[in-house]
Amino acid sequence: MATDELQATLPPAVTVYERSVYSDGDSTFALVNDADGKRRLYVAGPAIADFDGGTVQGDGQVFPLTYGNAMALAEVFPWLEPTTAGRQSAFGFGDRIGLATPGHVRAVRDSDLVPVFAQQSIREMDRTGRSPEDVLATAIFGVFQEGYEGGFVADADHLMAREDVERTAGVGFTMFTCDPSEHVVADADSMSEEKVEAAFAQIEDSEAILDRYAGETFEAKTDGFTWSDSFSEIELKRAAVKYYEAIEFAEELYGWVAQAVDGDFDFEVSVDETETPTTHLEHALIASELDRRGVEVTSLAPRFVGSLEKGIDYIGDLNEFEADLKGHVAIAETYGPYRLSLHSGSDKFSIYPFFEEYASDYQHVKTAGTSYLEAIRVVAENDPDLYREIHAFALERFDEDKATYHVNTDLSNVPDIDDLTDDEFPKILDQDDGRQLLHITYGSVLSATDENGEFRFKDDLLGTLREYEDDHYAFLEEHLGHHVDLLTGEIED
């Protein structure tokens, strides 16, 4: 059925998303924007019986966008089921609100990058009041709305507990990112040699580590670049103290995933949340140990040199970063191959060309907060009163909320909102400190309630995004599309 034919059977206040109209046998499916401004799934024909919660609309019924209905729709159209990326380059689109996927699809539709449309950590879900079911369902319906049949990944990000592995695997996530940060001994880099020796002696496998790696030369090679190095004995012991427990945890979590997932899955190990960079030797040691233990990683996130703060460009020496990246790429290709993952990847425009040049076949960039900021931009441009309230609340919450972030935000650089006219509010989102103010406080803004237990901002924020849906998608397509274009060499910054 053509879109205009379907539209003619529906009330004038109900609009059909053109790309979402599909037929299967005698049944017709589409996503529609109902009279109340909310999206619903339209079904006509025998397939109505497979969906729950319907109400009559035209010649069919409309259904809520629940997880159960998303799974039923994926039964009809298998391209809606999350898949794996393997070692193909990928781009992660975190959606903290649940309305961004159509804009994300538009940003990546013509790219060779494998999109990760469902990407959220349990911590982020807790902060935003969402669940694994909700995260996956909103991605599926967003993909269906845009008629995108290219496949996508669902990433259970920053996993730290078995129960969270089982929750996300049971829902249908296909990528599992191990966060062993609680098991990394971050202060090993600053320990005295005496403390390193004492800590190393406590490792159960300490003698075997020396047998395997003492005196060994690690080597890696890629096109036009060769790297080799070896640990001194104290350097090896320091690296083992720093990462050994984390490697053991990664092995354990990999086992949980293998038990919970029936089929293929992507597995990432993230060691990026440390104060000091992951050296090339440390990377090679981690990769060697994971391989020895049978942990098949499809991506690994080292801690790169420089500063990768939330929502703003890279801070540091670009020449140093380029050299650092080249070494990590060589190790990833030689000891894998697996993808190099860039966490806090939002808005790192100055280093994307290096990823395109050296890691185009082995890259995975993760973003999340930058999409939330584009949602706030919609508010700033179209609902200045709501933006003013969110901005004031963010200032109240910032000092407490920044405790879990590594940032150097200076709030004195944020323009005083009382000195701005309403139409100047969006420029706050073009200024680094303003971006971080709004980025870091997303959890507080989305979860804040009043004395009656009602959301202070969330419902109004979602309402504004629905009302100005075209703006929302356009902002996301432009901003995230710029990320994608730089990473794929379509444009130069």
C-alpha positions in Angstrom: 0.0 0.0 0.0 1.3 3.4 -0.9 1.7 6.1 1.8 -1.0 8.3 0.3 -3.4 5.4 0.1 -2.9 4.6 3.8 -3.1 8.2 4.8 -6.5 8.5 3.1 -7.9 5.8 5.4 -6.8 7.6 8.6 -8.2 10.7 10.4 -6.6 14.0 9.2 -4.8 14.5 12.5 -2.9 11.2 12.1 0.2 11.3 9.9 2.1 8.4 8.4 5.9 8.3 8.4 6.5 7.7 4.7 9.5 5.4 4.9 7.8 3.1 7.4 5.0 1.7 5.2 5.5 -2.0 4.6 3.3 -4.9 3.6 3.7 -8.6 4.5 1.1 -10.9 2.9 -2.3 -9.4 3.5 -1.1 -7.2 6.4 0.1 -3.6 6.3 2.4 -1.9 8.8 3.4 1.7 9.4 4.5 4.0 12.1 2.2 6.9 12.6 2.1 10.1 14.6 -1.3 10.0 16.3 -3.6 12.9 17.1 -2.0 13.3 20.5 1.4 13.8 19.0 2.8 10.4 20.0 4.1 7.8 17.7 2.3 4.5 17.4 2.5 1.3 15.3 -0.3 0.9 12.8 -1.2 -2.6 11.7 -4.0 -3.7 9.3 -4.9 -7.2 8.4 -4.4 -10.6 10.0 -1.2 -9.6 11.8 -3.2 -7.5 14.2 -3.6 -10.6 16.3 0.2 -10.7 17.0 0.3 -7.3 18.7 -1.0 -6.0 22.1 -2.9 -2.9 23.3 -4.5 -1.9 20.0 -7.3 0.6 19.4 -9.2 0.9 16.1 -7.8 3.5 13.7 -9.1 3.6 10.2 -9.0 0.2 8.6 -6.6 -1.2 11.2 -5.4 -0.6 14.7 -2.7 1.4 16.4 -0.5 -0.1 19.0 1.8 1.4 21.7 5.5 1.3 21.1 6.3 -1.4 23.7 9.1 -3.9 23.8 6.7 -6.7 23.2 5.3 -5.1 20.1 8.9 -4.3 18.9 9.7 -8.0 19.2 6.6 -8.9 17.3 7.4 -6.5 14.5 11.0 -7.9 14.3 9.4 -11.4 13.8 7.8 -10.0 10.7 10.8 -8.0 9.5 14.1 -9.7 10.6 16.2 -6.7 9.6 14.8 -5.1 12.8 16.6 -7.6 14.9 20.0 -6.4 16.3 23.0 -8.0 14.7 26.7 -8.0 15.3 29.5 -5.8 13.7 32.3 -8.3 14.2 35.4 -6.4 13.3 33.8 -4.0 10.9 34.2 -0.3 11.8 31.2 1.0 13.7 29.7 4.1 15.2 27.8 4.2 18.4 24.8 6.5 18.8 23.7 6.7 22.4 20.2 7.9 22.9 19.4 9.0 26.4 15.9 10.2 25.7 14.5 7.5 23.4 13.5 9.8 20.5 16.8 10.2 18.6 17.1 7.1 16.4 15.4 8.5 13.3 17.9 11.3 13.3 20.8 8.9 13.9 19.6 6.8 10.9 19.7 9.8 8.7 23.2 10.7 9.9 24.7 7.3 9.0 22.4 5.9 6.2 24.8 6.5 3.4 27.9 5.5 5.4 29.9 2.2 5.4 30.1 2.4 9.2 28.0 -0.2 11.1 25.5 1.8 13.3 25.0 1.0 16.9 21.5 2.5 17.5 20.9 0.9 20.9 23.8 1.9 23.1 23.4 2.6 26.8 25.0 1.6 30.0 23.1 0.4 33.1 24.3 3.5 34.9 22.8 5.7 32.2 19.6 3.7 32.2 19.3 4.2 36.0 19.9 8.0 35.6 17.3 8.4 32.9 14.7 6.0 34.3 14.9 3.6 31.3 15.4 -0.1 31.0 17.1 -2.4 28.5 13.7 -3.3 27.0 12.9 0.4 26.5 16.3 1.2 25.0 16.1 -1.6 22.5 12.4 -1.0 21.6 12.9 2.7 20.9 15.8 1.8 18.6 13.8 -0.8 16.7 10.9 1.5 16.2 13.2 4.4 15.1 14.8 2.1 12.5 11.4 1.0 11.3 10.2 4.6 11.1 13.1 5.4 8.7 12.8 2.1 6.8 16.5 1.4 7.4 17.3 -2.2 6.4 21.1 -2.0 6.7 21.3 -3.7 10.1 22.3 -2.3 13.5 24.0 -3.3 16.7 22.7 -3.1 20.3 25.5 -2.4 22.8 25.1 -3.1 26.5 27.7 -0.5 27.5 30.0 -0.4 30.5 29.0 -3.7 32.1 30.3 -4.4 35.6 28.0 -7.1 37.0 26.7 -10.5 36.0 23.0 -9.6 36.6 23.4 -6.7 34.1 24.9 -9.1 31.5 21.9 -11.4 31.9 19.4 -8.6 31.8 20.7 -7.1 28.5 21.4 -10.5 26.9 17.9 -11.7 27.7 16.4 -8.7 26.0 18.4 -9.1 22.8 21.5 -7.0 23.0 24.3 -8.2 20.7 27.4 -6.3 21.9 28.7 -6.4 25.5 31.2 -3.8 26.7 33.2 -4.9 29.7 34.1 -2.1 32.1 36.8 -3.4 34.4 37.7 0.0 35.8 37.0 -1.1 39.4 39.7 -3.7 39.0 42.4 -1.5 37.5 44.9 -0.5 40.1 45.2 3.1 38.7 47.9 4.2 41.2 50.3 1.5 40.1 51.9 4.1 37.8 53.0 6.2 40.8 53.9 3.4 43.2 57.5 3.1 44.4 59.4 0.1 43.2 59.2 -1.5 46.6 55.3 -1.2 46.6 55.2 -2.6 43.1 57.3 -5.6 44.1 55.1 -6.3 47.1 51.9 -5.9 45.1 53.2 -8.1 42.3 54.2 -10.9 44.8 50.5 -11.0 45.8 49.4 -12.0 42.3 48.7 -15.7 42.2 50.1 -16.1 38.7 53.1 -13.8 39.2 55.9 -16.4 38.4 54.0 -17.5 35.2 53.8 -13.8 34.1 57.5 -13.5 34.4 58.1 -16.7 32.5 55.7 -15.6 29.7 56.8 -12.0 29.2 60.1 -11.1 30.9 62.6 -10.4 28.2 60.0 -10.9 25.4 59.9 -8.3 22.6 56.4 -7.3 21.6 56.2 -6.5 17.9 53.4 -5.1 15.7 53.3 -4.0 12.1 50.8 -2.2 9.9 51.1 -0.5 6.5 54.1 1.9 6.7 54.5 1.5 10.5 56.4 -1.0 12.6 56.6 -1.1 16.4 58.6 -3.2 18.8 59.4 -2.8 22.5 60.0 -4.9 25.6 59.3 -4.4 29.3 62.1 -4.1 31.9 61.3 -6.4 34.8 60.0 -3.6 37.0 57.9 -2.2 34.1 56.4 -5.7 33.6 55.6 -6.0 37.3 54.0 -2.5 37.4 51.9 -3.3 34.3 50.8 -6.6 35.8 49.8 -4.9 39.1 47.9 -2.3 37.2 45.9 -4.6 34.9 46.1 -8.2 36.0 42.9 -8.1 38.1 41.1 -6.3 35.3 42.1 -8.9 32.8 40.8 -11.6 35.1 37.5 -9.8 35.4 37.2 -9.4 31.6 37.7 -13.1 31.3 35.0 -13.8 33.8 32.6 -11.4 32.3 33.2 -12.9 28.8 32.2 -16.2 30.3 29.0 -14.8 31.6 28.2 -13.4 28.2 29.0 -16.7 26.5 26.6 -18.5 28.8 23.8 -15.9 28.4 23.8 -15.4 24.7 22.6 -18.0 22.2 24.6 -17.1 19.1 27.2 -14.6 18.0 28.1 -11.5 20.0 30.5 -8.7 20.0 32.7 -8.2 23.0 34.6 -5.1 23.9 37.1 -4.5 26.8 37.4 -0.9 28.0 40.4 0.2 29.9 40.0 3.9 29.1 38.9 5.2 32.5 42.3 5.8 34.0 44.2 9.0 34.7 47.2 7.9 32.8 47.3 6.7 29.1 47.5 3.0 28.2 51.1 2.6 26.9 51.7 0.5 23.8 53.4 -2.1 25.9 50.5 -2.3 28.3 48.1 -2.7 25.3 50.1 -5.5 23.9 50.2 -7.2 27.3 46.5 -6.9 27.7 45.8 -8.2 24.2 48.2 -11.1 24.7 46.7 -12.2 28.0 43.1 -11.9 26.7 44.0 -14.0 23.7 45.8 -16.6 25.9 42.7 -16.9 28.0 40.4 -17.4 24.9 38.7 -14.1 25.2 37.7 -13.1 21.7 37.6 -9.3 21.6 36.0 -7.5 18.7 37.1 -4.1 20.1 39.3 -2.7 22.8 39.2 0.9 24.2 42.6 2.0 25.5 43.2 5.3 27.3 44.7 7.5 24.6 47.1 10.3 25.3 45.6 13.8 25.9 42.3 14.7 27.3 39.0 13.3 26.0 36.4 15.2 28.0 32.7 15.0 27.5 31.0 16.8 24.7 33.9 18.9 23.5 36.9 18.5 21.1 40.2 16.8 22.0 42.5 18.6 24.3 46.2 17.9 23.8 49.1 17.7 21.3 47.7 16.4 18.0 51.1 15.2 16.8 51.5 13.2 20.1 48.0 11.7 19.6 48.8 10.8 16.0 51.9 8.8 17.1 50.0 7.2 19.9 47.1 6.1 17.7 49.5 4.6 15.1 51.0 2.4 17.7 47.6 1.2 19.1 46.4 0.5 15.5 49.4 -1.6 14.8 48.9 -3.6 18.0 45.1 -4.0 17.3 45.8 -5.3 13.8 48.7 -7.6 14.9 47.3 -9.1 18.1 43.7 -9.2 16.9 42.6 -8.0 14.6 40.0 -6.0 16.5 38.7 -2.5 16.5 40.1 0.4 18.5 37.2 2.0 20.4 37.2 5.7 21.2 35.0 6.4 24.3 33.9 9.9 25.0 34.0 10.2 21.3 31.5 13.0 21.0 32.8 16.1 19.1 36.4 15.0 18.9 36.6 16.6 15.5 40.3 17.3 15.4 41.3 13.7 15.8 38.8 12.0 13.6 41.0 12.5 10.5 43.6 10.4 12.2 41.1 7.6 12.8 40.1 7.8 9.1 43.7 7.7 8.0 45.1 5.0 10.2 42.1 3.1 11.6 39.4 3.3 9.0 39.1 -0.5 9.0 39.4 -0.9 12.7 37.5 1.9 14.5 34.5 2.1 16.8 33.6 5.6 18.0 31.1 5.9 20.8 28.9 9.0 21.3 25.9 9.7 23.6 25.9 13.1 25.3 26.2 15.0 22.1 22.8 13.7 21.0 21.3 14.9 24.3 22.8 18.3 23.7 21.1 18.5 20.3 17.8 17.8 22.1 18.5 20.6 24.4 19.3 22.8 21.4 15.8 22.1 20.1 14.5 23.4 23.5 16.8 26.4 23.5 15.5 27.4 20.0 11.8 26.7 20.5 10.9 26.8 24.2 13.1 29.4 25.9 11.1 29.3 29.1 11.8 25.6 29.5 15.4 26.0 28.6 15.8 28.8 31.2 14.5 26.4 33.9 16.8 23.5 32.8 19.8 25.8 32.7 19.2 27.2 36.2 18.7 23.6 37.5 21.9 22.4 35.8 23.9 25.2 37.5 22.5 24.0 40.9 23.4 20.3 40.2 26.7 20.7 38.4 29.2 20.5 41.3 27.7 17.3 42.6 27.1 15.7 39.2 30.6 16.3 37.9 32.1 14.0 40.6 31.9 11.0 38.2 33.5 12.9 35.2 37.0 13.9 34.3 36.4 17.5 33.2 38.0 20.9 33.7 34.8 22.9 33.2 34.9 26.6 34.2 31.4 27.8 34.9 32.6 31.4 34.9 33.0 31.0 31.1 29.3 30.1 30.7 27.3 33.2 29.5 25.0 34.5 32.2 21.6 33.6 30.9 20.1 36.9 32.3 22.4 38.8 29.9 21.1 36.9 26.9 17.9 37.4 24.8 15.8 34.3 24.2 17.1 33.8 20.7 20.7 33.8 22.0 20.2 30.8 24.2 21.4 28.3 21.5 24.9 29.8 21.5 25.5 28.4 25.0 25.5 25.0 23.2 28.3 26.2 21.0 30.6 27.0 23.9 32.7 24.3 25.6 31.9 25.1 29.2 28.2 25.5 28.5 28.1 22.2 26.6 29.6 20.4 29.6 27.3 22.1 32.1 24.3 20.7 30.2 25.9 17.4 29.3 27.0 16.4 32.8 23.7 17.2 34.4 21.5 15.2 32.0 20.7 12.5 34.7 19.5 15.1 37.2 17.5 17.0 34.6 15.7 13.9 33.3 15.0 12.4 36.8 14.1 15.5 38.7 10.6 15.5 40.3 8.5 18.0 42.1 6.7 17.7 45.4 3.9 15.6 43.8 6.3 13.2 42.3 5.8 14.5 38.8 8.8 15.1 36.5 10.0 18.7 36.6 11.5 18.8 33.1 11.3 15.4 31.4 7.7 15.4 30.2 7.9 19.0 28.9 11.3 18.2 27.2 9.8 15.2 25.5 6.7 17.2 24.5 8.9 19.9 22.9 10.9 17.3 21.0 7.7 15.8 19.7 6.3 19.1 18.7 9.4 20.1 16.9 10.3 16.7 15.7 11.6 17.9 12.3 14.0 20.2 14.0 15.2 17.4 16.3 15.9 15.0 13.4 17.6 17.8 11.3 19.9 18.8 14.2 20.9 15.2 14.8 21.5 14.5 11.1 23.7 17.5 10.7 25.7 17.2 13.9 26.2 13.4 14.0 26.5 13.3 10.3 29.5 15.7 10.6 31.1 13.1 13.0 30.4 10.3 10.5 31.7 12.2 7.5 35.0 13.1 9.2 35.5 9.5 10.3 34.9 8.2 6.8 36.8 10.8 4.9 33.8 12.3 3.2 34.9 15.7 4.4 37.9 17.3 6.0 37.5 19.4 9.2 
